[in-house]
Amino acid sequence: MRVALVTNGITSTLHASLELARRLTDRDHDVVFLSHVDVAATVETNGFRFVPLQADREAFDELRAGVAALRGGSIPARVGAALRLPVTAWRARERTASARELVEQLGAVDPDLLVIDIEAHVAVITAAGMAVPTALTTFLFAVEKRPGVPPIDSWLRPEQRAEIRSAWDAVRQRSAAARRRRRWSRRGLVDRFGPVSYATTSGVALRAVARRRRVDLRRCTDTTQWLRPHGYLHVPVLTTNLREIEFGDGASPNWHYVGPMVDTSRRDARIPGDGDRPWDAVIDRRRSDPGRRLVYCSLGSYWAADTRLLRRIVEVFAQHPDWELVIGLGGRGDPSALEPVPHNVVVLPWAPQVEILASADAAIVHGGSASLNECIVAGVPMLVCSTGHLDQNGVAARVGYHGIGRACDGSSVDTDRIETLLHEVLNDPEIRARVQGLSESAARPARRMAVVELLEEIAGSSSARARRHGESAAGETWT
């Protein structure tokens, strides 16, 4: 089976996609990655083929060049540029809204199965108009309004029914307000008249794609859930989380909890070679002196690290010279911003998180699902200092509720509270037992390969490919 895997290129989701691809290849399936983000180095370092998607970037570059021509040169040159600009914008709009490049690249790959990140909406809508079996992937827990399930950005727990209803009302109000603000902004004008970005979350732009791909968004999407601008009703979704740490009734039946996608042997082109690995000395000290406690800290790779929170964490370790701390900034910060640091703290611009977690006694994380799952796979208890982005509050709430760590609001927690919570995480045997139990469950071969069997089932029998070629002209789609 040939699988085309479309990723949005975000580090955490890319790593999960690479592990999914590895499991597919273990069953002799071929995997090709496509993305509008240049992740070729990481994908190819891990042994997979990469196909770049560049049409939206090229279209925006052409439009910017046209706008720049209006600002310089002679008056006749400006007039000419003004006359050409509407045509340039129209052509860019048509080329990107039709998803022509994506259709052509998928045609060249000729996949038996499409696996697409749920937030790569242009790709999802394009797939809906094609007769190719499709599954979506996400790092999120349940995003629908269901009994006992609060919005994923909330600290609420299942028993807080009244507060959950109010929180969902607030989600709808915030979404409506955001749409109004965007509609009359400069971005809103681009949504209506400019090129369509592969990464767009604009309902206006996505409806333009849907019209050209002859997809009825009203029939196949759900606008009442948390993920904006919409979710999808008639296509299976694979969430890379464990059902055991979900809330309430969880997600709808088309959501499948396939568990952590963590490749413990993954290679990252950004990690330095053997001659420049300062964390090795920390791990060696931990191994030679089991009484020393090693804690790994990462506040994510998508947003810039919260320097104030990191300084408070460093202060805790200054008071505990028998503890070791390795901080990974995820490429989103400058180590010198935390200097000076005590001798038992190492700050890295980019850290091999999975490798260090394998030797850690605990982790301090920000509430991203990728870090959650990597801690679970490593059997490492965690202190979640949520920085409040996207789903981080919801992840933190689940960690505390299910007793696999401790959680706090990273924007307001002080040094004393961090120290207290970290003591509990390091020394509570029940927390460690729960995390290690989840780790063992996730590592079972049958559970690891269940996601591949599910995708094989979605792709259909060996005759599905021939049947698809024979029926595609009739417009059979998953919508």
Secondary structure by P-SEA (a helix, b strand, c coil): cbbbbbbcccaaaaaaaaaaaaaaaaabbbbbbbccccaaaaaaaabbbbbbbcaaaaaaaaaaaaaaaaccccaaaaaaaaaaaaaaaaaaaaaaaaaaaaaaaaaaacccbbbbcccaaaaaaaaaaccccbbbbbcccccccccccccccccccccaaaaaaaaaaaaaaaaaaaaaaaaacaaaaaacccccccccccaaaaaaaaaaacccccccccccccccccccccbbbbbcccccccccccccccccccccccccccccccccccccccaaaaaaaaaacccbbbbbbbcccccccaaaaaaaaaaaaaacccbbbbbbccccccccccccccccbbbbcccaaaaaaaacccccccccaaaaaaaaaaccccccccccccaaaaaaaaaaaaccccccccccccaaaaaaaaaaaaccaaaaaaaaaaaaaaacccccaaaaaaaaaaacccaaaaaaaaccccccccc
